[in-house]
Amino acid sequence: MINRILLLFFLFLGTHGVYAQEIGSVEDEDPFKDLTMEEMKERAVFPSFAGGDIKKFLKKNLIYPEEARNNGFQGRVVVSFVVEKDGSLSQFSAHDCTVDVSQVIRKIRKLSPEQQHDLKEKVALMFAKEGVRVLKQMKTWIPGTLDGSPVRIKLSLPITFRFSW
């Protein structure tokens, strides 16, 4: 496991961003453990999506869950994954999923609190599954490096499900 959170890196890509939540070996030994932030900035290169613009990729490939769209739900999910030394992706997990009900408040009020909770959880699960599905389509990335040698790096990508009215 990564022993230490070393860097928080955020790229603004419209409503989507990629940031290194944790950087380092995802194995037992952390190659970054003795580096200062200055050394990290000078010696490490972050992974990048080989397919070009992440925002365009998401716009083209993300499928808004039909039930969520039909009922006016919007939201956000953060999908974490590891960029391996060969640029492949592994260890996908979805977390920090939020569901915005501001556009559907009238529909929701008619439901019991338990039904509201269950519906929000159902929509959050849809967003999480779609976030992981679309990231698994990303195939190969350009791996991150430390002193020119490839290293495994864990990244997180927030994905926003929003449509215009």
C-alpha positions in Angstrom: 0.0 0.0 0.0 1.1 3.5 -0.4 2.6 4.6 2.8 2.3 8.4 2.5 0.3 11.0 0.7 2.9 13.0 -1.1 1.2 15.3 -3.5 -2.2 16.8 -4.4 -2.3 17.7 -8.0 -5.3 19.0 -9.8 -5.9 19.7 -13.5 -8.9 21.8 -14.3 -10.8 20.3 -17.3 -14.1 22.2 -17.3 -16.3 20.2 -14.9 -13.9 17.3 -15.0 -10.5 17.1 -13.4 -7.8 14.5 -12.8 -5.7 14.7 -9.7 -3.1 12.6 -8.0 -4.8 11.7 -4.7 -1.8 9.6 -3.7 1.4 9.1 -5.5 3.8 6.3 -5.1 4.3 2.7 -5.4 1.1 0.8 -4.7 3.3 -2.0 -3.5 4.9 -2.5 -0.1 7.9 -0.2 -0.8 7.2 3.5 -1.5 9.9 5.0 -3.9 8.8 8.5 -3.0 9.1 8.1 0.8 12.4 10.0 1.2 11.6 12.8 -1.3 10.6 16.4 -0.4 7.9 18.2 -2.3 10.6 20.1 -4.2 12.4 16.9 -5.2 9.1 15.3 -6.2 8.3 18.2 -8.5 11.7 18.0 -10.2 12.0 14.2 -10.5 8.5 12.9 -11.0 6.3 13.0 -14.1 2.6 12.3 -13.7 0.8 9.8 -15.9 -1.2 11.2 -18.8 -4.1 9.9 -20.9 -2.7 8.6 -24.2 -6.0 9.2 -25.9 -5.7 12.9 -25.7 -8.2 15.2 -24.0 -10.0 13.5 -21.1 -12.9 15.9 -21.2 -13.6 15.0 -24.9 -13.2 11.3 -24.2 -15.7 11.5 -21.3 -18.2 13.6 -23.3 -18.0 11.1 -26.2 -18.2 7.9 -24.1 -20.0 8.7 -20.9 -23.6 7.4 -21.0 -25.9 9.2 -18.6 -27.9 6.5 -16.8 -31.4 6.6 -18.3 -33.3 6.3 -15.1 -31.3 9.2 -13.6 -31.8 11.3 -16.7 -35.5 10.6 -17.0 -36.0 11.6 -13.4 -33.8 14.7 -13.5 -31.0 13.5 -11.2 -27.6 15.0 -11.5 -24.5 14.2 -9.5 -20.8 13.5 -9.2 -18.7 10.5 -8.5 -14.9 10.2 -8.0 -13.3 7.1 -9.6 -9.8 6.1 -8.3 -7.5 3.9 -10.3 -3.9 2.9 -10.6 -1.8 3.7 -13.7 0.5 0.7 -13.9 4.1 0.9 -15.1 3.1 -0.2 -18.6 0.3 2.4 -18.8 -2.6 0.0 -18.2 -5.2 0.8 -15.6 -6.2 -1.3 -12.6 -7.8 -1.2 -9.1 -10.8 0.8 -10.0 -13.0 2.1 -7.2 -15.8 4.7 -7.0 -16.3 6.9 -4.0 -17.6 10.3 -2.9 -20.7 9.9 -5.0 -23.2 12.8 -4.5 -26.6 13.0 -6.0 -28.2 16.4 -6.6 -31.9 16.4 -6.1 -32.5 20.2 -6.5 -34.1 19.8 -9.9 -36.4 17.0 -8.7 -37.4 18.2 -5.3 -41.1 18.1 -6.0 -41.0 14.4 -7.1 -38.9 13.5 -4.1 -41.1 15.2 -1.5 -43.9 12.8 -2.3 -41.8 9.9 -1.2 -41.2 8.7 2.4 -37.7 9.5 3.9 -36.8 5.8 3.4 -37.9 5.9 -0.3 -35.9 9.1 -0.8 -32.8 7.6 0.7 -33.2 4.4 -1.4 -33.7 6.3 -4.6 -30.6 8.5 -3.9 -28.5 5.4 -3.2 -29.8 3.7 -6.4 -28.9 6.8 -8.5 -25.5 7.1 -6.8 -24.8 3.4 -7.6 -25.7 4.1 -11.3 -23.3 7.0 -11.4 -20.6 5.0 -9.8 -21.0 2.0 -12.2 -21.0 4.3 -15.2 -17.9 6.1 -14.0 -16.0 2.9 -13.6 -17.3 1.5 -16.9 -16.1 4.6 -18.9 -12.7 4.6 -17.3 -12.2 1.0 -18.1 -12.5 2.0 -21.7 -9.6 4.4 -21.5 -7.1 1.5 -22.1 -3.5 2.8 -22.1 -2.1 5.8 -20.4 1.4 7.2 -20.6 2.8 5.9 -17.2 4.2 8.2 -14.5 7.9 8.1 -13.9 10.4 8.8 -11.2 13.9 9.7 -12.5 12.8 8.4 -15.9 11.7 4.9 -14.5 8.0 4.0 -14.7 6.2 3.8 -11.4 2.7 2.8 -10.4 0.6 5.9 -9.5 -2.9 6.1 -8.0 -5.1 8.8 -9.5 -8.6 10.0 -9.0 -11.0 11.4 -11.6 -14.1 13.3 -10.6 -16.9 12.7 -13.1 -19.9 15.1 -13.1 -23.3 14.0 -14.4 -25.0 17.2 -15.4 -27.3 18.2 -18.2 -28.5 21.5 -19.4 -32.2 22.4 -19.1 
